[in-house]
Amino acid sequence: MAGLYVHVPFCAQACSYCDFHFTTRLDDRSRMVDALVSEITSSLKDWEGEVFKTLYFGGGTPSILGPQAIGRIARAAFDHAEWALEEWTVEANPEDLTLEVLGQLQGLGVDRLSVGVQSFDPVVLKWMRRIHSAETAETAVRDAAEVGFKHISLDLMYGLPVGGDGRWQDDLGRALALPADHLSCYILTAEPRTRYGHQLEKGELSAPPDDSVVSEYNALCAAAAQQGYEHYEVSNFARKGGRSRHNSAYWEGTPYLGIGPGAHSFRGGARWWNVRSNAAYLKAAGTMDFSNQQTHEVLDNTNRYNESLITGLRRLEGVCPEKLLETTGQRLEAHPALPGLLDRGDCEWADGRLRIPEPRWPMGDAITLELIL
């Protein structure tokens, strides 16, 4: 089984924190759709015999293309590969989700929406340079449920340098009152090429203290659990049946094909990614030769071991040492740092798997770093 990811590199406006590949120049959307279709048809020839089970449109802002273009790209994927489709996700911004658009997306077969809410606080939304209002976000989510979407995910951010006291509690309360079955909640990090990164560098803003971020994390875990959400990955919470199957497959090491500028792919211990340039990508599409704008690498056993830890220790289930030994030849139990991590409570054994306890997840990167080779 495999997953297919389509990267849509367009946004109506640049958010203050985002370092993903995108452009706000929207006049190339039609050419980009043609290019995405071309890459799908050419790339899937090398995936013959693979059955795809998840389709994910990410970005950027996929909803900015509109349902017709999204449908055209998806038809190319469905026509050129074998499918046993279990999940089709489209990321969307609230301002794009009118009742008409929602109906059209559902008519295409989209069964999961990932809605970029980020916050309900007007001060925060203005600093983030988000277009929608809190009311627009709430209406979009309620309309999606009314139309019939059973799987709706909300993106939220905490650990912010702006917003008053109680802002995060209010965001949580409003989010948990909506008809969604999934939350993706991320600690804001400052990337160097973003507006937020520049503001920190110039001293215009200060990052919140660590204890404040941990306090917000603890509030998130408590509120989500009270409302029946399972904390199944560091940043992700789901009600029963609401886990993201596409992203879960990433973390489990399932093969995936990435389409679009900047998209990554993984299969059989090899990884490759497209150039982060719309111009170079469109040029490659003109010649139907995408290989000359891709970078490839083959992962050795050490790298596969490390990546398995990095993704696996982010998950509730943790890492299976037997599977790790089988796929990489590395014995996790023999790592010299493990006894100390277990003694400190930074790691624990559960059902024969090694995991990081939920209260320690905010320090998960540092804990994992002690175990990688």
Phi and psi in degrees as a GROMACS rama.xvg file:
@    title "Ramachandran Plot"
@    xaxis  label "Phi"
@    yaxis  label "Psi"
@TYPE xy
-146.874  167.471  ALA-2
-120.994  152.905  GLY-3
-121.367  125.085  LEU-4
-113.842  132.91  TYR-5
-116.873  118.52  VAL-6
-94.6522  121.052  HIS-7
-103.597  108.054  VAL-8
-91.2001  48.5175  PRO-9
-133.295  141.781  PHE-10
-140.929  147.93  CYS-11
-69.6974  -28.0229  ALA-12
-153.486  148.05  GLN-13
-83.6025  121.248  ALA-14
-73.9127  157.234  CYS-15
-71.9767  -14.2088  SER-16
-116.3  -7.51533  TYR-17
-87.254  130.849  CYS-18
-117.284  12.1345  ASP-19
-70.4825  163.168  PHE-20
-79.9983  121.128  HIS-21
-162.202  169.778  PHE-22
-138.801  152.616  THR-23
-96.2934  2.27399  THR-24
-82.4134  109.583  ARG-25
-97.948  0.17284  LEU-26
-73.296  -13.1813  ASP-27
-95.6225  12.3989  ASP-28
-61.4523  -42.2907  ARG-29
-64.7296  -44.1049  SER-30
-63.6135  -36.5476  ARG-31
-66.9826  -39.8957  MET-32
-60.4581  -44.4078  VAL-33
-57.7462  -42.2999  ASP-34
-67.3777  -40.5468  ALA-35
-62.7432  -41.5371  LEU-36
-62.9306  -40.9159  VAL-37
-63.8804  -44.0976  SER-38
-66.1702  -39.1228  GLU-39
-59.3696  -50.0199  ILE-40
-65.8173  -34.8909  THR-41
-79.4191  -38.4603  SER-42
-73.7144  -35.972  SER-43
-68.7658  -14.2469  LEU-44
-61.8536  -30.3676  LYS-45
-84.6598  -2.87639  ASP-46
-110.894  22.6098  TRP-47
-60.9584  135.381  GLU-48
92.9053  -13.6209  GLY-49
-88.1067  136.692  GLU-50
-102.055  125.022  VAL-51
-93.859  137.529  PHE-52
-120.965  -16.4011  LYS-53
-133.441  145.101  THR-54
-128.594  129.568  LEU-55
-135.153  121.792  TYR-56
-99.8607  113.753  PHE-57
-124.045  -174.373  GLY-58
-174.63  -153.854  GLY-59
54.1554  -163.886  GLY-60
-131.407  91.9416  THR-61
-56.8712  -34.731  PRO-62
-64.1198  -15.7832  SER-63
-70.8103  -16.7507  ILE-64
-75.8263  -29.6403  LEU-65
89.8938  155.873  GLY-66
-59.7528  -36.7989  PRO-67
-62.1468  -46.7625  GLN-68
-68.0109  -40.6016  ALA-69
-60.0618  -41.9163  ILE-70
-63.8334  -38.5778  GLY-71
-64.717  -43.5403  ARG-72
-63.3947  -44.1183  ILE-73
-64.0627  -39.4687  ALA-74
-61.1582  -37.494  ARG-75
-62.0227  -40.0418  ALA-76
-67.4787  -44.9722  ALA-77
-66.0026  -32.8221  PHE-78
-78.1038  -19.4043  ASP-79
-117.811  15.0505  HIS-80
-151.531  165.064  ALA-81
-89.6175  133.427  GLU-82
-126.55  142.099  TRP-83
-130.053  70.0073  ALA-84
-65.0714  122.946  LEU-85
-108.143  -22.5066  GLU-86
-160.485  134.344  GLU-87
-130.647  110.256  TRP-88
-106.575  140.39  THR-89
-127.836  124.086  VAL-90
-75.2632  141.728  GLU-91
-148.993  149.735  ALA-92
-94.3002  146.63  ASN-93
-55.4703  -37.3906  PRO-94
-66.5971  -17.5887  GLU-95
-87.2898  -13.7743  ASP-96
-94.242  69.5643  LEU-97
-74.2041  165.896  THR-98
-59.0088  -38.8019  LEU-99
-64.8963  -46.0462  GLU-100
-63.4859  -43.1348  VAL-101
-59.655  -43.0381  LEU-102
-64.0177  -39.4006  GLY-103
-68.4195  -41.0638  GLN-104
-62.6423  -43.502  LEU-105
-65.1903  -35.7513  GLN-106
-63.4726  -30.0325  GLY-107
-70.1106  -26.7689  LEU-108
116.341  0.518277  GLY-109
-61.3217  127.947  VAL-110
-119.712  2.09186  ASP-111
-145.161  129.772  ARG-112
-113.04  136.468  LEU-113
-113.099  107.197  SER-114
-100.843  123.868  VAL-115
-80.6942  80.1114  GLY-116
-80.0582  -52.58  VAL-117
71.0108  -49.5275  GLN-118
-164.127  160.299  SER-119
-107.985  1.45358  PHE-120
-86.1184  123.698  ASP-121
-62.3431  -34.2341  PRO-122
-66.0977  -43.4858  VAL-123
-65.957  -45.181  VAL-124
-60.2409  -39.0709  LEU-125
-65.9821  -43.0597  LYS-126
-65.3195  -38.8856  TRP-127
-68.1869  -17.0494  MET-128
67.2893  37.6969  ARG-129
-83.7578  146.644  ARG-130
-83.8108  -35.8042  ILE-131
-79.0819  162.572  HIS-132
-101.985  170.05  SER-133
-60.4484  -40.4381  ALA-134
-65.4895  -38.3921  GLU-135
-62.4701  -41.8438  THR-136
-63.9722  -47.1156  ALA-137
-62.4744  -41.3442  GLU-138
-64.3559  -42.3091  THR-139
-61.1133  -43.4631  ALA-140
-68.3049  -43.6342  VAL-141
-65.2337  -39.4854  ARG-142
-64.4408  -39.916  ASP-143
-61.214  -42.3967  ALA-144
-66.6669  -38.9168  ALA-145
-64.6184  -37.9269  GLU-146
-66.8572  -28.5189  VAL-147
128.133  5.57062  GLY-148
-70.627  121.063  PHE-149
-91.6067  -20.3851  LYS-150
-117.771  107.397  HIS-151
-130.385  126.198  ILE-152
-112.126  140.936  SER-153
-113.243  132.243  LEU-154
-91.4145  129.621  ASP-155
-133.464  156.077  LEU-156
-127.219  142.245  MET-157
-134.352  177.117  TYR-158
71.2152  42.1235  GLY-159
-94.286  153.396  LEU-160
-87.2531  -1.24404  PRO-161
-131.037  166.504  VAL-162
101.789  145.466  GLY-163
-84.5808  179.717  GLY-164
-61.7777  137.886  ASP-165
86.0153  -3.14518  GLY-166
-60.2488  -45.1142  ARG-167
-69.0869  -39.2641  TRP-168
-62.2344  -38.7416  GLN-169
-67.2607  -42.898  ASP-170
-58.6567  -44.2815  ASP-171
-63.334  -44.7717  LEU-172
-60.2648  -43.2525  GLY-173
-71.4113  -37.9377  ARG-174
-66.2577  -44.7224  ALA-175
-71.9986  -14.0049  LEU-176
-85.2304  -8.40433  ALA-177
-90.1351  156.692  LEU-178
-79.8862  64.5304  PRO-179
-116.49  151.595  ALA-180
-113.914  10.6608  ASP-181
-152.546  139.902  HIS-182
-126.155  132.916  LEU-183
-114.292  110.667  SER-184
-119.373  118.089  CYS-185
-116.305  139.332  TYR-186
-74.3474  127.858  ILE-187
-67.2322  127.004  LEU-188
-116.247  147.643  THR-189
-92.5086  111.757  ALA-190
-90.676  143.563  GLU-191
-63.2775  -30.2128  PRO-192
-94.9139  18.2323  ARG-193
-107.917  165.255  THR-194
-61.5179  -40.826  ARG-195
-62.8888  -42.7412  TYR-196
-59.3023  -42.1134  GLY-197
-66.6201  -37.9656  HIS-198
-64.0817  -38.8641  GLN-199
-67.0475  -42.4351  LEU-200
-62.2868  -37.2473  GLU-201
-84.7939  -4.88515  LYS-202
79.1062  14.2743  GLY-203
-75.3624  -26.2566  GLU-204
-137.343  160.572  LEU-205
-123.242  139.368  SER-206
-67.3115  146.003  ALA-207
-65.5408  150.315  PRO-208
-66.3589  154.673  PRO-209
-58.9155  -39.9829  ASP-210
-65.8387  -29.767  ASP-211
-68.8884  -41.6073  SER-212
-65.0858  -43.2591  VAL-213
-63.7677  -37.412  VAL-214
-62.4236  -42.1345  SER-215
-67.3704  -37.2126  GLU-216
-61.1439  -45.5158  TYR-217
-63.9542  -37.8546  ASN-218
-64.8519  -39.3757  ALA-219
-61.5398  -49.2928  LEU-220
-59.6081  -43.3792  CYS-221
-67.5286  -45.0387  ALA-222
-67.6468  -40.9029  ALA-223
-65.401  -43.6828  ALA-224
-62.5387  -39.0897  ALA-225
-63.0558  -29.6897  GLN-226
-95.2176  11.7062  GLN-227
87.0531  18.5232  GLY-228
-92.0749  135.756  TYR-229
-91.6978  130.135  GLU-230
-87.1564  92.363  HIS-231
-100.014  -8.85959  TYR-232
-153.677  157.11  GLU-233
-43.7743  -46.925  VAL-234
-106.881  5.72418  SER-235
-128.627  138.189  ASN-236
-132.447  140.427  PHE-237
-143.947  142.161  ALA-238
-76.2527  169.958  ARG-239
-53.2473  125.055  LYS-240
82.7071  1.92342  GLY-241
-101.917  3.04534  GLY-242
-58.8193  146.442  ARG-243
-74.0546  112.963  SER-244
-71.8051  -35.4167  ARG-245
-64.4792  -51.9579  HIS-246
-68.1943  -35.0572  ASN-247
-60.6683  -36.9349  SER-248
-64.9669  -37.1953  ALA-249
-54.8257  -51.8764  TYR-250
-67.3991  -22.2064  TRP-251
-89.1939  -3.16557  GLU-252
84.1163  19.66  GLY-253
-70.0137  143.763  THR-254
-61.6447  145.726  PRO-255
-147.544  147.959  TYR-256
-110.694  125.236  LEU-257
-104.135  130.689  GLY-258
-116.616  137.237  ILE-259
110.628  163.473  GLY-260
-62.0372  129.433  PRO-261
84.468  -5.45438  GLY-262
-75.7544  144.488  ALA-263
-105.662  151.471  HIS-264
-132.25  157.038  SER-265
-148.758  133.731  PHE-266
-165.815  129.582  ARG-267
58.3671  36.503  GLY-268
82.2741  2.10048  GLY-269
-112.83  147.904  ALA-270
-133.858  144.431  ARG-271
-148.793  157.571  TRP-272
-147.508  149.468  TRP-273
-82.171  156.423  ASN-274
-61.5826  143.247  VAL-275
-88.8383  61.4876  ARG-276
-150.601  118.763  SER-277
-63.457  -39.1083  ASN-278
-63.684  -46.9873  ALA-279
-65.9646  -36.9446  ALA-280
-66.9041  -43.9035  TYR-281
-65.5087  -35.414  LEU-282
-64.0734  -42.2786  LYS-283
-63.5841  -37.8086  ALA-284
-63.7724  -31.6757  ALA-285
-65.1388  -26.5305  GLY-286
-102.667  -2.73693  THR-287
59.7884  25.9975  MET-288
-125.676  95.895  ASP-289
-88.1587  -13.4531  PHE-290
-65.1997  -28.7018  SER-291
-76.6817  -3.83989  ASN-292
-119.431  21.1299  GLN-293
-113.058  150.52  GLN-294
-111.483  134.164  THR-295
-119.008  150.616  HIS-296
-151.183  146.426  GLU-297
-105.828  126.148  VAL-298
-83.9012  127.349  LEU-299
-81.051  178.276  ASP-300
-62.4902  -34.6936  ASN-301
-65.5613  -44.442  THR-302
-65.9782  -37.7462  ASN-303
-67.1327  -38.212  ARG-304
-61.6131  -48.6882  TYR-305
-61.4514  -44.4111  ASN-306
-65.996  -36.3073  GLU-307
-62.6884  -38.0254  SER-308
-69.122  -43.6214  LEU-309
-61.297  -42.1058  ILE-310
-83.1696  -40.1165  THR-311
-69.1638  -38.0168  GLY-312
-77.4838  -2.57313  LEU-313
-84.4256  -9.24806  ARG-314
-106.244  154.419  ARG-315
-57.6769  -40.0236  LEU-316
-74.5844  -21.9866  GLU-317
72.8966  -149.042  GLY-318
-117.498  136.692  VAL-319
-92.3976  114.349  CYS-320
-64.6364  -33.8099  PRO-321
-64.6493  -44.0825  GLU-322
-65.7754  -38.7795  LYS-323
-62.0957  -42.2546  LEU-324
-65.2235  -40.0864  LEU-325
-66.6755  -40.2161  GLU-326
-89.0409  -24.3295  THR-327
-124.939  -13.117  THR-328
76.3841  6.67071  GLY-329
-102.437  136.163  GLN-330
-99.5004  106.201  ARG-331
-61.0202  -39.5  LEU-332
-63.1523  -21.221  GLU-333
-86.9476  -2.54313  ALA-334
-65.4241  129.91  HIS-335
-64.8952  -22.4776  PRO-336
-82.7157  -14.5118  ALA-337
-63.1349  -45.199  LEU-338
-56.8076  -40.8999  PRO-339
-65.5977  -40.4793  GLY-340
-63.8996  -39.0066  LEU-341
-68.0067  -41.4416  LEU-342
-63.4029  -37.9341  ASP-343
-79.4785  -9.40274  ARG-344
81.2145  12.1323  GLY-345
-76.7097  -23.1499  ASP-346
-135.141  160.938  CYS-347
-152.241  157.059  GLU-348
-95.4721  134.821  TRP-349
-145.119  118.839  ALA-350
54.6963  38.8424  ASP-351
77.765  8.13715  GLY-352
-119.827  149.901  ARG-353
-94.3427  131.211  LEU-354
-143.196  165.847  ARG-355
-98.2348  127.013  ILE-356
-61.2151  149.321  PRO-357
-52.5898  -43.3389  GLU-358
-62.651  -20.1201  PRO-359
-95.3228  -4.41074  ARG-360
-57.9108  -34.0313  TRP-361
-60.2761  -24.0743  PRO-362
-100.752  15.9649  MET-363
-59.054  -38.8491  GLY-364
-62.396  -43.1308  ASP-365
-67.5954  -37.8828  ALA-366
-65.2747  -46.3636  ILE-367
-61.119  -37.9731  THR-368
-57.4339  -30.3685  LEU-369
-71.5677  -19.1654  GLU-370
-103.9  -15.6416  LEU-371
-76.6634  157.814  ILE-372
